[in-house]
Amino acid sequence: MRHPFEKLIQIQLILLLISIFAGILTIWTAILFFSFFACIAVVTSFFIEGYIELQKGDVAQAGHQLIRAIILIIFISFLYFT
């Protein structure tokens, strides 16, 4: 029997792997865009985690994940664009 959120969990894992790859590219090439992309991938992973928790019915944990993702996207965007 398959897990009901298997596709979302796979997307979350892929985003984390993309984030690691983008982080390595940032260190190797010193291009700031790759670090921004890595951070956005992690934030998207947080959003997916929050959505999974919301679908499970754990509203408090979903709220924590979504608030964490929103705060990170605000600060990361501020740092990148200034």
Residue pairs with C-beta under 8 A, 6 or more apart in sequence:
3 9
5 52
5 55
8 48
8 51
8 52
9 52
11 48
12 45
12 48
12 49
12 52
15 41
15 42
15 44
15 45
15 48
16 41
16 42
16 45
18 37
18 38
18 41
19 38
19 39
19 41
19 42
19 45
20 38
22 34
22 35
22 37
22 38
22 41
23 34
23 35
23 38
25 31
25 34
26 32
26 34
26 35
26 38
32 80
36 76
36 80
39 72
39 76
40 73
40 76
42 72
43 69
43 72
43 73
43 76
44 69
46 65
46 66
46 68
46 69
46 72
47 65
47 66
47 69
49 65
50 61
50 62
50 63
50 64
50 65
50 66
50 69
51 62
53 59
53 61
53 62
53 65
54 62
